[in-house]
Amino acid sequence: MVPPNPDRVPVSMRRRKCETVTEMEARGWDVLAKCQACGLTTRVNLRHVARIRGPAFSLWNRRARCKRVACPGAAQFLGRAPDMSWHEPLDAPWPEGKPPPA
């Protein structure tokens, strides 16, 4: 059986193996935050996020304030696993049996 092309594996399936920022860092994910208002794109330091928010923190289905001064926009997180060719939004259904954080 031929393995599927990595770019055809839905990001929702990748979430099962990589829920937290600690898991993303360990598996070599590259994560960006892109403002939906001004377009500013910054690289997310996963180790820093884990240190500040805790190792079990998840970026899936989250938004953050834009880092540009005076921009009222929200940044969407985009992730790329090592075998992916491009970044995709970290939007996927919550895993079964695990409620979304408040």
C-alpha positions as CSV (number, residue, x, y, z in Angstrom):
1,M,0.0,0.0,0.0
2,V,1.3,3.4,-0.9
3,P,1.4,6.0,1.9
4,P,-0.8,9.1,1.3
5,N,0.8,12.2,0.0
6,P,1.5,14.2,3.2
7,D,-0.1,17.3,1.8
8,R,-3.3,15.5,1.4
9,V,-3.6,14.5,5.1
10,P,-6.1,16.9,6.6
11,V,-4.9,19.1,9.4
12,S,-7.7,17.8,11.6
13,M,-6.1,14.3,11.4
14,R,-2.7,15.8,12.3
15,R,-4.2,17.3,15.5
16,R,-4.7,13.9,17.0
17,K,-1.0,13.4,17.3
18,C,-0.1,17.0,18.1
19,E,-2.5,18.8,20.4
20,T,-0.2,20.9,22.7
21,V,2.5,23.4,22.0
22,T,5.0,21.0,23.7
23,E,4.0,18.2,21.2
24,M,4.3,20.7,18.3
25,E,7.8,21.7,19.3
26,A,8.9,18.1,19.9
27,R,7.7,17.1,16.4
28,G,9.2,20.1,14.7
29,W,6.1,22.1,13.7
30,D,6.6,25.6,12.4
31,V,3.8,27.9,13.6
32,L,2.9,31.4,12.4
33,A,0.5,34.0,13.6
34,K,-1.1,36.1,10.8
35,C,-3.3,39.1,11.5
36,Q,-6.5,39.0,9.6
37,A,-6.8,42.8,9.5
38,C,-3.3,44.1,8.6
39,G,-1.6,40.9,7.4
40,L,1.4,41.0,9.8
41,T,2.8,37.6,10.0
42,T,5.1,36.5,12.9
43,R,6.7,33.2,13.8
44,V,5.4,31.7,17.1
45,N,8.1,30.6,19.6
46,L,6.5,27.4,20.9
47,R,9.0,27.0,23.7
48,H,8.1,30.5,25.0
49,V,4.4,29.8,24.7
50,A,4.9,26.6,26.7
51,R,6.9,28.4,29.4
52,I,4.3,31.2,29.7
53,R,1.0,29.3,29.3
54,G,2.1,25.8,30.3
55,P,3.2,22.7,28.4
56,A,-0.4,21.5,27.8
57,F,-1.6,24.8,26.2
58,S,-3.1,24.4,22.7
59,L,-3.1,26.8,19.8
60,W,-5.9,24.9,17.9
61,N,-9.0,27.0,17.3
62,R,-7.5,30.1,19.0
63,R,-6.9,33.7,18.0
64,A,-4.5,36.3,19.5
65,R,-4.3,40.0,19.4
66,C,-2.2,41.5,16.6
67,K,1.3,42.5,17.7
68,R,1.4,45.6,15.4
69,V,0.9,48.9,17.3
70,A,-2.6,50.3,17.0
71,C,-3.9,47.4,14.9
72,P,-7.3,46.2,16.3
73,G,-7.1,42.9,14.4
74,A,-6.8,39.3,15.6
75,A,-4.1,36.9,14.5
76,Q,-5.0,33.4,13.3
77,F,-2.5,30.6,14.0
78,L,-1.1,28.6,11.0
79,G,0.9,25.4,11.4
80,R,3.2,23.4,9.2
81,A,4.3,19.9,10.2
82,P,7.8,18.8,8.9
83,D,6.3,16.8,6.1
84,M,3.9,19.5,4.9
85,S,4.7,22.0,2.1
86,W,2.7,25.0,3.4
87,H,1.1,26.4,6.6
88,E,-2.5,25.6,7.2
89,P,-4.9,27.2,9.7
90,L,-4.9,25.4,13.1
91,D,-8.7,25.0,13.0
92,A,-10.0,21.5,13.6
93,P,-12.8,19.9,15.7
94,W,-12.0,19.4,19.4
95,P,-11.0,15.8,20.2
96,E,-13.7,13.6,21.5
97,G,-14.1,13.5,25.2
98,K,-12.1,16.7,25.7
99,P,-14.1,19.9,26.2
100,P,-12.7,23.1,24.7
101,P,-11.0,25.4,27.2
102,A,-13.0,28.2,28.7
